[in-house]
Amino acid sequence: MALDQQPESPPFRRIVAIANQKGGVGKTTTAINLATALAAVGRSVLLIDLDPQGNASTGLGIGSNRRAKGSYQVLSGMIPARDAIQVTDIPKLSVLPADMHLAGAEVELVSAENREFRLREALKTAALDYEYILIDCPPALGFLTLNALCASDSVMVPLQCEFFALEGISHLMKTIERVRRGLNPHLEIQGIVLTMFDSRNNLAGMVADDVRGYFGDKVYETVIPRNVRVSEAPSHGKPALLYDLRCAGSQAYVRLAGEILKQERSAAA
């Protein structure tokens, strides 16, 4: 190497579990639209659908007839991850789909060898193809979510602006801390995303203030509003950013992606 030649920086890669054991908090919506926004600015992205409901797969236009190979077969060791990953209609965005067979993995993993690390092992080679891997976790703290946490660098928590929000997130934080102590010491909190915010509701503002007061700068500045167009998008098999880029919800996810990229630049500095 010439004296004036600088060594190349290693490619940026980050695996992020999007998790909350409470359902209906905008977790899958966040996974789909954040993945789309990151891909739109040129990042190579893989979205792993780890929820047996398969909503992330549906929201990216992957119908049930195209899910013969997916996250269940990968976790079960039947096929390598690369054989199950599909490209989407969105440039730079791929998906590892899921279907109802994945529900059986919760039972099968109980007695499996290295049960917490199945996903991590499966991603060792596949992860090299992407800058961001986002994992859409199921609304439960079982073995599927545990696999996601053990495979990830960080956790993003979508948090609905409602009365029981802080109570629910405390259980997740305890789980993250246990995983950090015993299974994945490098796991960190990527950030908390306030979702389904309704500015007409005084309680929503109070909850947002409480969350920011408790978690400080771990809470993203961007708040995802309640938005009809975002709710409609999955029924058309599209992310909201493709269904209606100009709507308030889509624009919020664009801003959230900007905050993620700012974190990336800070980490590289």
N, C-alpha and C positions, 0 to 999 in steps of 0.2 A: 504493500500500500504506500502510495506517495505521501511525503510528509504533510503536504497541504490538503490531502484528501481526508474528509471527515467520514467516520463510519456511519453507515445508514442507521437511522432510528428504527427500532423494531416496530412493525405495524401495530396500530392501535386495535385492541380487541377488548370487548367488555361483554360479559354475560350478566344480564339483569333479570332477576325474578320479579314479576309483578304479582304481588300477593296481598291478600286480605281474606281471613277466614270467613268474613261476613259476605254474603251474596248481595247482589244488587247495588254495588258501590261504584260501578263504572270501570271495573277492572279489565274486562275484555275489550270494552270500548277504548280504553286508554291504550291497551296493548296494540290493537289494530291501527289506531290513528297515529300513535307515536311512531310505530314502525313505518307507516306510510310517509310521515313527515321526514323522518331520518333518511329514508330511501330517496325522497324527492330532492334532497340536497346532496345526493351522490354517495351516501354511505351504503355499503353493502350490509343488508340486514336479513337475519333469519328470525322468524317468529315461530316458536315452538308452542303448539297447542297441547297443554297438559291437563285440560279439563275434559272429562268424559262427555260433557254436553256438546263439545265440538263447536261452540259458537264462534270462536276465532277463525276456524276453518271456513265456516259458512260466511262470515263477514268478509272474507277475502275471496269469495266466489268458488271455493272448493266444495262441490256438492258431495253428498254421501256416497255416490257411485264412484268417486275418485279417491276413496280413503281406505282401499284394501291394504295399503301399506302406510303405517303411521307410527305415532309415538308408542302405542301399545306393543307393536312388534319390535320396536327398537329397545324398549325397556326390558322386554322378555328375552332379548338376545337372539331373536330369530333372524334379524337382518341388520346390517350396519346403517347408521343414520343417513349416510349419503344416498342410500338406495330408496329412502322413504321421503326425502325432501323434494318438494315440487316448487317450480317457479310460478309466480303469480302474474297477473296482467300488469302489475306495477313494476317497472324496471328497477333492478337492484334489490327487490324484495322477494324472498322465498319463504315457504312455510313447511313445517313438519306437522301434518294434520292429525286429528284425533277423531275417534268415534266412541260409541258406547262400550266397545270391548275394553276400553281403558279402565272402566270401573272395576273390572276383574283384577287389574294389576294391584289394587290396594290389598286384596286378599292374598294374591300370589306372592307379593313381596314380603309378607310377614315371615315366611320361612326361607326366603331366598338368600343366597350367599352375597355378601356385600350389598345388601338391599338398599342402603342409603346412597350408594355411589353408582348405581346403574346408569343414570343419565350422564354423570360426569365422565365415566369411562366411554360412553357412546359418543361423546362430543370431542374427545381428544383429537381426532383427525378432522372431523367435520367443522369444528370451530375455526380452523385455519382459513376457511373460505370467506369469513364474514368479519366485519368490524364491530357490529352489534348483534348480539343474540338476545332476544327478549322472550321470556318464558311466561305464558299465561297460565297461572296456577288455578287449581280448582278452589271453590269456596270452602275449604276445610284444611285443617292442619294434620293431614295424614301422610302416608308414605310418598304420595306423588309430590306434594308440596315440599316434603323433606328432601326428596331427590333434587328438586329445583334449587333449594337453598344450599345444598352441598355442592351443586355444580356451578353456582353463581359467584360472581365477584361482589355483587351488591343486590339490595332489595329496594324496589320502588313500591310504595304503599298508596294506592288510591283510597281516599278517605271521604266518605259522604258527609256533607255538612248537616248532621242531624244529632239529636240529643245523646244517643248512646255511642257516638263515634269514639270518644276517648276511652270508654270502658272496653270496647271491643279491641281497640288497637293495643291495649296493654297486654292482652294474651299473646298477640303476635310478637310483640317486642320481647316477651319472656322466651318464646320459642326461638327467636333469632339469637338471643343471648346464649341459650343452651346449645344451639348449633355451633355458634362461634367458639364456645368453650370446649366442646367435645368432638366436633366433626369438621368444621371449616373455619379455622382461626382468622382467615383473611376476609370473611364476610363483613360487609359494612352496609350502612343505610345509604342508598343512593339519594333518596328524598321522599317526601310525602306530598302527594298531589291532592288538593282539595277539589272534590268533584260534586256535580249536581247542585251547584250553588244557585240559589234563588235570591236575588237582591231585594225582592219584595218581602222576604221572610226575615224578621228581626232575629229569630233563633239561629238562622244560618250564619249571620254575621257574628253572633256571639260565639258559636262553635268555632268558626274560623279564627277568631281572636284567641280563644282558649288553646287551640292547637298550636298557633304560632307562639303563644306565651310559653307553652310547655316544651316544644321541639325547636324553637328558634329558627336558625337559618337552614335547618334540615327541611323546612317547608318551602316548596317552590313559590315564587311570586305569582306565577300564573295560576289562575283559578278557572276550573272548567265549569261553565254555566249549564244549567238545565236548558236543553235545546231540542226542539221537535225534529229538526232536520237530522241531527245526530242519531236520534232514536229511530228514524225512518230508514236510515242508510243500510243497516244489516239485512233488511227484508229484500233489498235489491242486490245483495251480494257484493256491496261496495263499502269501502271505508267512507266516512263522512267527507274526507278531503276530496274524494272523487265525486261523491254524490252532490255536494254543494260546498265548494271551497270558501265561498264568501260568508257562509253562516257563522254566527258567533262561536259555536262549538268548534268548528274546523279551525278558525283563526286562533282559538285558544290553544289547540294542539300544536299549531305551527309555532306559537310563542314558547310552549313547553319544550319542543324540540330545540329551540334556540337556547334555552337554559341548559339543556343536556349538553349541547355542543360547547357552551361556555365552560361547563364543568370539565369537559374533555381537554379543552385548551389549558385550563388551569392545572390539570393533572400532568400535562406534558411540559409545562413551564419549569 
